[in-house]
Amino acid sequence: MDNTKKLEETFRTQLDLIGEDVDRQGLTDTPLRAAKSIQFLTRGYKDDPDAIVKSALFNEDYDQMVIVKDIELYSLCEHHMLPFFGKAHIAYIPDGKIVGLSKIPRIIDAFARRLQVQERLTKQIRDCLTENLKPQGVAVVIEARHMCMQMRGVEKQNSKTTTSAFHGAFLNQETRMEFINLISAKLD
């Protein structure tokens, strides 16, 4: 039995256990849809973030900050399997190599599309860029809303969680503040 079929049976059992009639019209295809949905939402397990970076490394004599900000991200909290979503802001200072800009959101997705905690996600992105680019520094800030805090538990609708991870040149307060100011600014 393949994974989709196994997941479909699991979702069918869950619906039955919560008291639903899995054979009623609105639910007959729900177990299969839910199985496909969870596979899509956790597709990051099939991605290799290191390979993503290595597929687009270029030699370039540029040594100033590169920032990609407001990158949307979607993940599932590993504690409740409820969504959390928000924005990531990424910067690095090259040391002879740059990465194709589209690879940065792909790295985020590779890690975010797994069962996660925001703190680990932030560090994984930083470490992936640090190890593969060997830059002068890397900065990652993630701002997210967690459905496990908004829909259940404390039910705080306006809460946001911000995490950060810095490496190299971004451990310097002046460089870090330049990054924070640039991601906070509206430059449009």
TORPA-4810 file (N, C-alpha, C, O; in nm, 3 decimals):
<nodes>
NODE_1_0.086_-0.118_0.000_0.000_0.000_0.000_0.090_0.124_0.000_0.182_0.134_0.081_M
NODE_2_0.063_0.218_-0.091_0.147_0.338_-0.096_0.110_0.437_0.015_0.008_0.422_0.081_D
NODE_3_0.196_0.537_0.033_0.176_0.632_0.143_0.045_0.709_0.133_-0.020_0.734_0.235_N
NODE_4_0.006_0.748_0.012_-0.120_0.824_-0.003_-0.237_0.740_0.046_-0.325_0.790_0.117_T
NODE_5_-0.238_0.614_0.009_-0.348_0.525_0.051_-0.346_0.505_0.203_-0.452_0.506_0.267_K
NODE_6_-0.226_0.488_0.261_-0.215_0.471_0.406_-0.264_0.597_0.479_-0.336_0.587_0.578_K
NODE_7_-0.224_0.713_0.429_-0.269_0.839_0.490_-0.420_0.854_0.477_-0.488_0.898_0.570_L
NODE_8_-0.474_0.817_0.360_-0.619_0.825_0.339_-0.692_0.741_0.444_-0.790_0.787_0.502_E
NODE_9_-0.645_0.621_0.468_-0.707_0.534_0.569_-0.695_0.595_0.709_-0.787_0.585_0.790_E
NODE_10_-0.582_0.656_0.737_-0.561_0.721_0.867_-0.659_0.837_0.886_-0.719_0.851_0.993_T
NODE_11_-0.676_0.919_0.783_-0.771_1.030_0.794_-0.915_0.979_0.805_-0.996_1.038_0.876_F
NODE_12_-0.946_0.872_0.736_-1.079_0.812_0.747_-1.104_0.769_0.892_-1.212_0.792_0.946_R
NODE_13_-1.005_0.706_0.954_-1.016_0.663_1.094_-1.032_0.784_1.186_-1.114_0.782_1.277_T
NODE_14_-0.955_0.888_1.163_-0.966_1.008_1.247_-1.106_1.069_1.241_-1.163_1.105_1.343_Q
NODE_15_-1.160_1.079_1.120_-1.295_1.134_1.106_-1.397_1.049_1.182_-1.486_1.102_1.248_L
NODE_16_-1.381_0.920_1.172_-1.470_0.829_1.243_-1.456_0.848_1.395_-1.556_0.852_1.467_D
NODE_17_-1.333_0.860_1.443_-1.307_0.874_1.587_-1.361_1.005_1.646_-1.395_1.009_1.764_L
NODE_18_-1.371_1.111_1.564_-1.428_1.236_1.618_-1.580_1.239_1.607_-1.644_1.336_1.648_I
NODE_19_-1.638_1.132_1.553_-1.784_1.122_1.550_-1.847_1.157_1.418_-1.969_1.172_1.410_G
NODE_20_-1.769_1.172_1.313_-1.824_1.205_1.181_-1.868_1.079_1.109_-1.819_0.969_1.135_E
NODE_21_-1.961_1.097_1.018_-2.004_0.990_0.928_-1.918_1.002_0.802_-1.945_1.087_0.717_D
NODE_22_-1.817_0.920_0.790_-1.723_0.932_0.679_-1.786_0.898_0.544_-1.725_0.921_0.439_V
NODE_23_-1.907_0.845_0.545_-1.974_0.811_0.421_-2.075_0.918_0.378_-2.139_0.904_0.273_D
NODE_24_-2.090_1.024_0.458_-2.184_1.129_0.414_-2.126_1.205_0.295_-2.004_1.209_0.277_R
NODE_25_-2.213_1.263_0.215_-2.175_1.322_0.086_-2.056_1.418_0.096_-1.964_1.408_0.015_Q
NODE_26_-2.055_1.507_0.190_-1.947_1.607_0.198_-1.813_1.551_0.240_-1.710_1.616_0.222_G
NODE_27_-1.812_1.431_0.296_-1.688_1.373_0.349_-1.633_1.254_0.270_-1.525_1.205_0.302_L
NODE_28_-1.705_1.207_0.171_-1.662_1.082_0.106_-1.521_1.094_0.046_-1.446_0.996_0.048_T
NODE_29_-1.486_1.208_-0.007_-1.353_1.225_-0.067_-1.255_1.298_0.024_-1.139_1.318_-0.013_D
NODE_30_-1.300_1.338_0.142_-1.214_1.414_0.233_-1.089_1.337_0.277_-0.982_1.397_0.280_T
NODE_31_-1.096_1.210_0.311_-0.973_1.141_0.351_-0.864_1.145_0.244_-0.747_1.164_0.276_P
NODE_32_-0.901_1.128_0.119_-0.803_1.134_0.010_-0.750_1.276_-0.007_-0.630_1.297_-0.024_L
NODE_33_-0.841_1.374_-0.004_-0.796_1.514_-0.016_-0.702_1.551_0.098_-0.602_1.619_0.076_R
NODE_34_-0.734_1.507_0.220_-0.650_1.536_0.336_-0.514_1.468_0.322_-0.412_1.527_0.358_A
NODE_35_-0.511_1.346_0.272_-0.385_1.274_0.250_-0.296_1.350_0.152_-0.177_1.368_0.176_A
NODE_36_-0.354_1.393_0.041_-0.277_1.469_-0.058_-0.234_1.604_-0.003_-0.124_1.651_-0.033_K
NODE_37_-0.319_1.665_0.077_-0.287_1.794_0.136_-0.168_1.785_0.231_-0.077_1.868_0.224_S
NODE_38_-0.167_1.685_0.319_-0.057_1.673_0.415_0.074_1.640_0.342_0.181_1.683_0.385_I
NODE_39_0.065_1.564_0.234_0.185_1.536_0.156_0.239_1.664_0.090_0.360_1.685_0.084_Q
NODE_40_0.150_1.750_0.043_0.191_1.877_-0.017_0.252_1.969_0.090_0.356_2.031_0.069_F
NODE_41_0.186_1.976_0.205_0.231_2.067_0.311_0.363_2.025_0.373_0.432_2.106_0.435_L
NODE_42_0.400_1.899_0.358_0.526_1.849_0.415_0.624_1.805_0.305_0.710_1.720_0.329_T
NODE_43_0.611_1.862_0.187_0.695_1.820_0.075_0.842_1.857_0.093_0.927_1.810_0.017_R
NODE_44_0.874_1.938_0.192_1.013_1.976_0.218_1.101_1.859_0.256_1.223_1.867_0.241_G
NODE_45_1.043_1.752_0.306_1.123_1.634_0.339_1.191_1.574_0.216_1.292_1.505_0.228_Y
NODE_46_1.136_1.602_0.098_1.193_1.549_-0.027_1.298_1.643_-0.087_1.366_1.607_-0.183_K
NODE_47_1.311_1.763_-0.031_1.404_1.863_-0.086_1.538_1.858_-0.013_1.543_1.831_0.107_D
NODE_48_1.645_1.885_-0.085_1.778_1.893_-0.028_1.822_2.039_-0.033_1.865_2.087_-0.137_D
NODE_49_1.811_2.111_0.080_1.846_2.254_0.080_1.989_2.282_0.036_2.014_2.382_-0.032_P
NODE_50_2.084_2.195_0.072_2.223_2.215_0.029_2.234_2.208_-0.123_2.303_2.290_-0.184_D
NODE_51_2.167_2.112_-0.183_2.169_2.099_-0.329_2.105_2.221_-0.396_2.149_2.263_-0.503_A
NODE_52_2.002_2.276_-0.334_1.938_2.396_-0.389_2.039_2.509_-0.397_2.050_2.574_-0.501_I
NODE_53_2.113_2.534_-0.290_2.213_2.641_-0.290_2.322_2.612_-0.392_2.359_2.698_-0.472_V
NODE_54_2.373_2.491_-0.389_2.487_2.455_-0.476_2.451_2.460_-0.624_2.539_2.469_-0.709_K
NODE_55_2.321_2.453_-0.657_2.280_2.455_-0.797_2.292_2.593_-0.860_2.281_2.607_-0.982_S
NODE_56_2.315_2.695_-0.779_2.321_2.832_-0.834_2.422_2.918_-0.760_2.390_3.028_-0.716_A
NODE_57_2.544_2.867_-0.746_2.653_2.945_-0.686_2.735_3.009_-0.798_2.768_2.944_-0.898_L
NODE_58_2.767_3.136_-0.780_2.842_3.208_-0.882_2.957_3.284_-0.817_2.942_3.342_-0.710_F
NODE_59_3.073_3.283_-0.883_3.185_3.364_-0.838_3.153_3.509_-0.872_3.119_3.541_-0.985_N
NODE_60_3.166_3.595_-0.773_3.137_3.737_-0.795_3.216_3.820_-0.695_3.219_3.788_-0.576_E
NODE_61_3.280_3.925_-0.744_3.357_4.015_-0.659_3.262_4.121_-0.603_3.263_4.237_-0.646_D
NODE_62_3.181_4.081_-0.507_3.086_4.171_-0.442_3.092_4.141_-0.293_3.081_4.025_-0.253_Y
NODE_63_3.108_4.245_-0.212_3.126_4.220_-0.069_3.039_4.310_0.019_3.076_4.345_0.130_D
NODE_64_2.921_4.346_-0.035_2.826_4.426_0.041_2.702_4.341_0.071_2.684_4.233_0.014_Q
NODE_65_2.619_4.390_0.160_2.503_4.316_0.204_2.404_4.289_0.090_2.372_4.378_0.011_M
NODE_66_2.358_4.166_0.083_2.251_4.125_-0.009_2.133_4.087_0.079_2.145_4.001_0.166_V
NODE_67_2.018_4.150_0.055_1.900_4.125_0.138_1.784_4.083_0.049_1.757_4.146_-0.054_I
NODE_68_1.717_3.976_0.088_1.589_3.940_0.028_1.490_3.942_0.144_1.504_3.865_0.240_V
NODE_69_1.391_4.030_0.136_1.301_4.044_0.250_1.157_4.018_0.211_1.121_4.012_0.093_K
NODE_70_1.074_4.002_0.314_0.930_3.978_0.297_0.901_3.853_0.215_0.810_3.852_0.132_D
NODE_71_0.978_3.747_0.239_0.956_3.619_0.171_0.850_3.543_0.251_0.873_3.507_0.367_I
NODE_72_0.735_3.519_0.190_0.631_3.449_0.266_0.671_3.305_0.291_0.737_3.241_0.209_E
NODE_73_0.629_3.256_0.406_0.656_3.117_0.441_0.534_3.057_0.509_0.458_3.125_0.577_L
NODE_74_0.520_2.927_0.488_0.410_2.850_0.546_0.468_2.721_0.602_0.546_2.654_0.534_Y
NODE_75_0.431_2.687_0.724_0.482_2.567_0.786_0.375_2.507_0.876_0.267_2.564_0.893_S
NODE_76_0.407_2.391_0.933_0.319_2.326_1.030_0.395_2.310_1.160_0.507_2.258_1.162_L
NODE_77_0.334_2.355_1.268_0.392_2.339_1.402_0.400_2.190_1.433_0.302_2.117_1.420_C
NODE_78_0.518_2.147_1.476_0.534_2.004_1.505_0.462_1.960_1.632_0.444_1.840_1.654_E
NODE_79_0.423_2.055_1.716_0.356_2.019_1.841_0.207_1.992_1.823_0.150_1.907_1.892_H
NODE_80_0.143_2.065_1.731_-0.003_2.050_1.713_-0.043_2.022_1.568_-0.160_1.998_1.539_H
NODE_81_0.055_2.025_1.478_0.030_2.010_1.334_-0.069_2.114_1.283_-0.150_2.086_1.194_M
NODE_82_-0.060_2.233_1.340_-0.139_2.347_1.292_-0.045_2.442_1.219_0.075_2.445_1.248_L
NODE_83_-0.099_2.520_1.126_-0.012_2.608_1.047_0.049_2.722_1.128_-0.010_2.771_1.224_P
NODE_84_0.166_2.762_1.086_0.219_2.894_1.118_0.271_2.954_0.989_0.321_2.883_0.901_F
NODE_85_0.258_3.083_0.978_0.291_3.149_0.851_0.336_3.291_0.878_0.301_3.351_0.980_F
NODE_86_0.412_3.343_0.786_0.462_3.480_0.803_0.562_3.514_0.696_0.548_3.476_0.580_G
NODE_87_0.666_3.589_0.738_0.767_3.639_0.646_0.906_3.610_0.699_0.930_3.612_0.820_K
NODE_88_0.995_3.584_0.606_1.137_3.570_0.639_1.213_3.683_0.571_1.181_3.724_0.460_A
NODE_89_1.314_3.732_0.640_1.404_3.834_0.587_1.545_3.774_0.598_1.588_3.736_0.707_H
NODE_90_1.614_3.767_0.485_1.744_3.701_0.479_1.847_3.798_0.423_1.819_3.871_0.328_I
NODE_91_1.965_3.799_0.483_2.076_3.878_0.430_2.204_3.797_0.441_2.219_3.713_0.529_A
NODE_92_2.294_3.825_0.349_2.429_3.770_0.360_2.527_3.869_0.300_2.491_3.951_0.215_Y
NODE_93_2.650_3.860_0.343_2.758_3.942_0.289_2.853_3.845_0.219_2.922_3.767_0.285_I
NODE_94_2.857_3.850_0.085_2.937_3.754_0.010_3.087_3.764_0.038_3.139_3.868_0.079_P
NODE_95_3.153_3.653_0.015_3.299_3.649_0.024_3.349_3.574_-0.099_3.413_3.468_-0.088_D
NODE_96_3.319_3.631_-0.217_3.364_3.570_-0.342_3.259_3.488_-0.413_3.276_3.455_-0.531_G
NODE_97_3.149_3.455_-0.344_3.042_3.375_-0.407_2.906_3.437_-0.374_2.883_3.484_-0.263_K
NODE_98_2.819_3.434_-0.473_2.679_3.473_-0.452_2.591_3.356_-0.492_2.635_3.265_-0.563_I
NODE_99_2.468_3.359_-0.446_2.371_3.254_-0.481_2.259_3.319_-0.561_2.221_3.433_-0.535_V
NODE_100_2.205_3.246_-0.658_2.091_3.295_-0.734_1.979_3.333_-0.638_1.944_3.256_-0.549_G
NODE_101_1.924_3.451_-0.657_1.826_3.505_-0.560_1.705_3.416_-0.542_1.650_3.409_-0.432_L
NODE_102_1.661_3.347_-0.647_1.542_3.262_-0.634_1.568_3.141_-0.545_1.473_3.077_-0.499_S
NODE_103_1.694_3.110_-0.521_1.725_2.994_-0.437_1.697_3.021_-0.290_1.671_2.928_-0.214_K
NODE_104_1.701_3.148_-0.250_1.677_3.180_-0.108_1.534_3.143_-0.067_1.518_3.076_0.035_I
NODE_105_1.430_3.183_-0.140_1.295_3.136_-0.104_1.281_2.984_-0.114_1.206_2.924_-0.037_P
NODE_106_1.352_2.921_-0.207_1.345_2.775_-0.219_1.404_2.706_-0.096_1.354_2.603_-0.051_R
NODE_107_1.513_2.763_-0.042_1.573_2.708_0.080_1.473_2.718_0.195_1.453_2.624_0.271_I
NODE_108_1.410_2.835_0.205_1.310_2.856_0.311_1.200_2.750_0.300_1.164_2.687_0.399_I
NODE_109_1.147_2.731_0.179_1.041_2.631_0.160_1.088_2.490_0.193_1.013_2.412_0.251_D
NODE_110_1.211_2.457_0.156_1.262_2.322_0.183_1.260_2.291_0.332_1.231_2.178_0.372_A
NODE_111_1.292_2.390_0.414_1.289_2.369_0.559_1.150_2.392_0.618_1.109_2.320_0.710_F
NODE_112_1.076_2.490_0.567_0.945_2.524_0.624_0.840_2.418_0.594_0.750_2.397_0.675_A
NODE_113_0.851_2.352_0.480_0.750_2.252_0.442_0.781_2.116_0.506_0.781_2.012_0.440_R
NODE_114_0.806_2.122_0.637_0.827_2.005_0.721_0.757_2.037_0.853_0.718_2.152_0.875_R
NODE_115_0.739_1.940_0.938_0.693_1.971_1.073_0.806_2.048_1.139_0.921_2.004_1.138_L
NODE_116_0.774_2.164_1.199_0.878_2.257_1.241_0.845_2.326_1.371_0.732_2.323_1.419_Q
NODE_117_0.947_2.390_1.425_0.932_2.497_1.522_1.006_2.616_1.462_1.107_2.598_1.394_V
NODE_118_0.957_2.734_1.487_1.012_2.853_1.423_1.159_2.874_1.459_1.238_2.918_1.376_Q
NODE_119_1.194_2.843_1.582_1.332_2.864_1.627_1.429_2.779_1.545_1.533_2.828_1.501_E
NODE_120_1.396_2.652_1.525_1.482_2.562_1.447_1.487_2.606_1.301_1.594_2.607_1.240_R
NODE_121_1.372_2.642_1.246_1.364_2.686_1.107_1.460_2.803_1.083_1.531_2.805_0.982_L
NODE_122_1.461_2.899_1.174_1.547_3.016_1.161_1.694_2.974_1.156_1.770_3.021_1.071_T
NODE_123_1.734_2.887_1.246_1.873_2.840_1.250_1.908_2.755_1.128_2.020_2.765_1.077_K
NODE_124_1.816_2.672_1.082_1.846_2.587_0.967_1.875_2.670_0.842_1.966_2.638_0.765_Q
NODE_125_1.798_2.776_0.822_1.819_2.863_0.706_1.957_2.929_0.717_2.034_2.930_0.622_I
NODE_126_1.986_2.984_0.835_2.117_3.048_0.857_2.230_2.950_0.831_2.325_2.981_0.759_R
NODE_127_2.221_2.832_0.889_2.329_2.735_0.878_2.348_2.686_0.734_2.461_2.666_0.690_D
NODE_128_2.239_2.666_0.661_2.248_2.622_0.522_2.323_2.725_0.438_2.411_2.689_0.359_C
NODE_129_2.289_2.851_0.453_2.358_2.956_0.377_2.503_2.970_0.421_2.592_2.988_0.338_L
NODE_130_2.527_2.961_0.550_2.663_2.974_0.603_2.752_2.862_0.550_2.864_2.887_0.503_T
NODE_131_2.704_2.740_0.556_2.786_2.624_0.516_2.811_2.619_0.366_2.919_2.578_0.323_E
NODE_132_2.713_2.660_0.287_2.727_2.645_0.142_2.786_2.766_0.072_2.854_2.751_-0.030_N
NODE_133_2.761_2.885_0.124_2.815_3.007_0.063_2.950_3.049_0.123_3.030_3.114_0.056_L
NODE_134_2.973_3.012_0.245_3.091_3.057_0.320_3.105_3.210_0.311_3.211_3.261_0.275_K
NODE_135_2.998_3.282_0.344_3.000_3.427_0.334_3.066_3.491_0.456_3.104_3.423_0.551_P
NODE_136_3.080_3.622_0.451_3.131_3.695_0.567_3.030_3.695_0.681_3.068_3.707_0.797_Q
NODE_137_2.902_3.682_0.648_2.799_3.677_0.750_2.663_3.646_0.691_2.640_3.665_0.572_G
NODE_138_2.574_3.598_0.778_2.435_3.566_0.740_2.344_3.617_0.850_2.375_3.607_0.968_V
NODE_139_2.228_3.672_0.809_2.126_3.716_0.904_1.991_3.661_0.858_1.957_3.665_0.740_A
NODE_140_1.915_3.610_0.954_1.781_3.558_0.926_1.687_3.610_1.036_1.715_3.595_1.155_V
NODE_141_1.577_3.671_0.994_1.471_3.711_1.087_1.340_3.656_1.030_1.309_3.675_0.912_V
NODE_142_1.264_3.589_1.116_1.133_3.537_1.076_1.028_3.594_1.170_1.044_3.591_1.292_I
NODE_143_0.919_3.645_1.111_0.802_3.691_1.186_0.686_3.602_1.144_0.657_3.590_1.025_E
NODE_144_0.619_3.539_1.241_0.511_3.447_1.203_0.396_3.450_1.302_0.412_3.484_1.420_A
NODE_145_0.281_3.413_1.252_0.161_3.393_1.332_0.137_3.244_1.341_0.146_3.172_1.242_R
NODE_146_0.108_3.198_1.462_0.092_3.056_1.488_-0.053_3.024_1.521_-0.108_3.075_1.618_H
NODE_147_-0.114_2.939_1.440_-0.253_2.900_1.464_-0.268_2.824_1.595_-0.377_2.825_1.653_M
NODE_148_-0.162_2.760_1.644_-0.173_2.690_1.772_-0.190_2.789_1.887_-0.238_2.752_1.994_C
NODE_149_-0.151_2.916_1.866_-0.173_3.020_1.966_-0.302_3.097_1.940_-0.359_3.155_2.032_M
NODE_150_-0.348_3.099_1.815_-0.464_3.179_1.781_-0.595_3.100_1.781_-0.699_3.154_1.819_Q
NODE_151_-0.591_2.974_1.741_-0.714_2.894_1.731_-0.742_2.812_1.855_-0.857_2.776_1.881_M
NODE_152_-0.639_2.781_1.932_-0.654_2.693_2.047_-0.569_2.749_2.160_-0.508_2.855_2.145_R
NODE_153_-0.564_2.680_2.268_-0.476_2.723_2.379_-0.510_2.862_2.428_-0.622_2.887_2.473_G
NODE_154_-0.415_2.953_2.420_-0.434_3.088_2.476_-0.523_3.177_2.389_-0.572_3.279_2.437_V
NODE_155_-0.546_3.141_2.262_-0.634_3.214_2.171_-0.603_3.363_2.166_-0.692_3.446_2.185_E
NODE_156_-0.480_3.397_2.140_-0.436_3.536_2.128_-0.424_3.571_1.980_-0.327_3.536_1.914_K
NODE_157_-0.525_3.642_1.929_-0.540_3.665_1.786_-0.434_3.755_1.724_-0.403_3.741_1.606_Q
NODE_158_-0.379_3.846_1.800_-0.285_3.944_1.742_-0.139_3.913_1.774_-0.052_3.997_1.753_N
NODE_159_-0.113_3.795_1.823_0.025_3.761_1.860_0.107_3.727_1.736_0.058_3.666_1.641_S
NODE_160_0.233_3.769_1.741_0.332_3.735_1.638_0.456_3.689_1.710_0.487_3.737_1.819_K
NODE_161_0.528_3.597_1.650_0.654_3.551_1.706_0.766_3.592_1.611_0.756_3.569_1.490_T
NODE_162_0.871_3.651_1.665_0.987_3.691_1.586_1.108_3.615_1.637_1.136_3.613_1.757_T
NODE_163_1.180_3.553_1.543_1.304_3.484_1.578_1.415_3.537_1.488_1.389_3.585_1.377_T
NODE_164_1.537_3.528_1.537_1.651_3.573_1.458_1.769_3.480_1.478_1.781_3.414_1.581_S
NODE_165_1.854_3.476_1.378_1.978_3.400_1.386_2.083_3.475_1.304_2.058_3.511_1.189_A
NODE_166_2.198_3.499_1.363_2.304_3.576_1.299_2.434_3.498_1.299_2.458_3.416_1.388_F
NODE_167_2.517_3.524_1.200_2.648_3.460_1.190_2.749_3.560_1.134_2.714_3.648_1.054_H
NODE_168_2.873_3.546_1.177_2.983_3.623_1.119_2.967_3.772_1.138_2.948_3.819_1.250_G
NODE_169_2.975_3.846_1.028_2.972_3.993_1.034_2.846_4.047_1.100_2.847_4.159_1.152_A
NODE_170_2.738_3.969_1.099_2.613_4.017_1.160_2.613_4.006_1.312_2.520_4.051_1.378_F
NODE_171_2.717_3.947_1.367_2.732_3.949_1.513_2.780_4.085_1.560_2.772_4.119_1.679_L
NODE_172_2.832_4.164_1.466_2.871_4.303_1.495_2.745_4.388_1.503_2.663_4.386_1.412_N
NODE_173_2.729_4.462_1.611_2.607_4.540_1.637_2.577_4.638_1.523_2.460_4.654_1.485_Q
NODE_174_2.678_4.703_1.469_2.656_4.803_1.362_2.600_4.736_1.235_2.507_4.788_1.174_E
NODE_175_2.657_4.624_1.198_2.611_4.551_1.078_2.470_4.498_1.101_2.384_4.506_1.013_T
NODE_176_2.448_4.444_1.219_2.315_4.391_1.252_2.211_4.502_1.245_2.103_4.482_1.189_R
NODE_177_2.242_4.620_1.300_2.145_4.732_1.298_2.119_4.781_1.156_2.007_4.821_1.124_M
NODE_178_2.221_4.780_1.071_2.199_4.817_0.931_2.096_4.722_0.868_2.005_4.767_0.798_E
NODE_179_2.112_4.593_0.892_2.018_4.493_0.841_1.877_4.516_0.896_1.781_4.519_0.820_F
NODE_180_1.867_4.533_1.027_1.736_4.555_1.090_1.670_4.680_1.033_1.551_4.679_1.004_I
NODE_181_1.745_4.787_1.018_1.691_4.911_0.963_1.644_4.893_0.819_1.539_4.945_0.780_N
NODE_182_1.721_4.818_0.739_1.684_4.797_0.599_1.560_4.709_0.585_1.477_4.733_0.497_L
NODE_183_1.546_4.608_0.670_1.424_4.524_0.656_1.302_4.595_0.713_1.189_4.561_0.678_I
NODE_184_1.324_4.693_0.799_1.212_4.770_0.856_1.167_4.883_0.766_1.054_4.930_0.777_S
NODE_185_1.255_4.927_0.676_1.227_5.043_0.592_1.134_5.008_0.478_1.138_4.898_0.424_A
NODE_186_1.052_5.103_0.441_0.969_5.092_0.321_1.043_5.166_0.211_1.039_5.289_0.205_K
NODE_187_1.109_5.091_0.122_1.194_5.151_0.018_1.124_5.164_-0.117_1.183_5.212_-0.213_L
NODE_188_0.999_5.123_-0.124_0.926_5.123_-0.253_0.922_5.258_-0.313_0.865_5.277_-0.421_D
</nodes>
